[in-house]
Amino acid sequence: MSPTPITSTATDRWLDHAAVGLCAAWVFILISSAIIDRYVLWLHLFQSTIYAAAIALIAVLLWRWSRRGDRSALDLVGLLVALVGTYLYFGLLLFVFGRPFLGRYLRLFVP
């Protein structure tokens, strides 16, 4: 069975470019604030890697998913696993480089 081709609209392409642009802007903000306040330099440098990884992961997943002919609910499970992994990675970075901020982060998930 050959994969069903999926065409992208101009809106889809615009949203993809907007998501990448927002991630890049956020990386710039993190690095800029780290230069201004040296206390958070290492935290922000490592924190910015998550956005670079998110851009790469989204691009690869969308590319592969668009070429599949057998899309299923398991695709949503994979997305959920990626989101949980992202938050765990962010928590680990806070644990290693930003302990003063870890409590605030954990309160987002535990009342």
Secondary structure, DSSP 8 states (H G I E B T S, - for coil): ---------HHHHHHHHHHHHHHHHHHHHHHHHHHH-GGGHHHHHHHHHHHHHHHHHHHHHHHHHHT-S---THHHHHHHHHHHHHHHHHHHHHHHH-HHHHHHHHTTT--
